[in-house]
Amino acid sequence: MANNSDQAWYAVSSDDKAAFDRAIAAATERAQQAVLEAVAAHRRHGRPVYFVDAAGRLVKELPDGRRLEIQLDKNDREIEIAELAPAA
């Protein structure tokens, strides 16, 4: 359960721009941390991680580190397009 400081940003008025900006920054930071934790958990459990890269490609990163560009067909089955270079 969240403590009061975790919930405080919900009560910020959008009329208080500085407080609102701080609340948005805090929420963004929490969201980014949650994504990093989820990705780490997927990797620990040997599951692939899916994301869209900077070039707009749907990428499936396998537990062994290989990265595949994929597409989904009309039945949502994966179609491998190409193996991509390892992450830098």
Secondary structure as UniProt FT lines:
FT   HELIX           4..7
FT   HELIX           8..11
FT   TURN            14..15
FT   HELIX           17..44
FT   TURN            45..46
FT   STRAND          49..52
FT   TURN            54..55
FT   STRAND          58..61
FT   TURN            63..64
FT   STRAND          67..72
FT   TURN            74..75
FT   STRAND          78..84
//
